[in-house]
Amino acid sequence: MHAEGLLVRGGELKIKEMEVQCYLFVLLGSMLFVDKSRDRLRPAINLFLKVHRRLADYAWGAGALAYLYRQLGVATRAGSKGLCGCLTLLQAWIYEYFPLFRPSQLPQSPDAPRASSWISPRLPGGDEAKQRLVRYRQLLDELSADDVTWTPYGRDGHTDIPRSLYTGPIRFSDIAEGYDPSRCLRQFGYRQIIPAAMTVPHDQYSPASGSSYIVFWDPWVNQLWDNVAARRLELDFASRPCEHPSEIVEEYVDWFLTRSHPRITHPTDGEPQPRPLLVHQVSYDFLLFFQI
């Protein structure tokens, strides 16, 4: 975030502080940390804007990702309607990894933001929207390893962004969510193994009404982000480079199936039907990557 470029140009103040603050309010409240309050903003955002010169010191990417993780968790709860967070980030992630769902793409320079190259598709309505939803669910259930782009940013993207191998909670204000790159080693070009247990909060609270929730972490967890060297996943120690993009250890499938839902759709009419044979039950060359 180039706050200094907005405040100072050629050594002279060009934009009033109030105008900059309003711009940042809109950027943070309507792009990175979106909620369902429409024209209202989380009070925590104001805390980050008090000292403009420190804006570049904050890990905005990690904060936006932590906030999105929490909103994805809230969206899965009964009674929840809609989804908040930086949906541009979520959409761009889907387009990068899953070619079946990609819209058209414009050519652009390497320095331009990757997400800006995608052309937003027309949003259907009515019956067409319902039909598209059914079709998307079918496509997800039919995905195979060949339908996933495992390394859209190249096999060495983590060398340019070392913090992508950080292991531990990521935070925004009072929100902290676990981040564990060992659960998605194939996006680094490494064979997927059974990951170790994640650091988890020691307690949680779910209000009687609403779909939100609060988690409580031990105080020492707050210090992990500042010690990236000690919390960095060593890829060559954890696994080995893939011989093919979707390579996994054989026992990983059984581990995964006890912790995930391999199918979205299920029979709803007539007698229950046997679950269709999964691709990985024939060949272990299957597994849809999805880290939350």
Salt bridges, closest charged atoms under 4 A:
GLU12 OE1 - LYS14 NZ 3.42
ASP57 OD2 - ARG54 NE 3.98
GLU96 OE1 - ARG114 NH2 2.84
GLU128 OE2 - ARG122 NH2 2.75
ASP174 OD1 - ARG42 NH2 2.97
GLU177 OE2 - ARG70 NE 2.47
ASP180 OD2 - ARG183 NE 3.60
ASP218 OD1 - HIS202 NE2 3.97
GLU234 OE1 - ARG232 NH1 3.85
GLU243 OE2 - ARG240 NH1 3.89
GLU247 OE2 - ARG240 NH2 2.75
ASP285 OD1 - HIS244 ND1 3.40
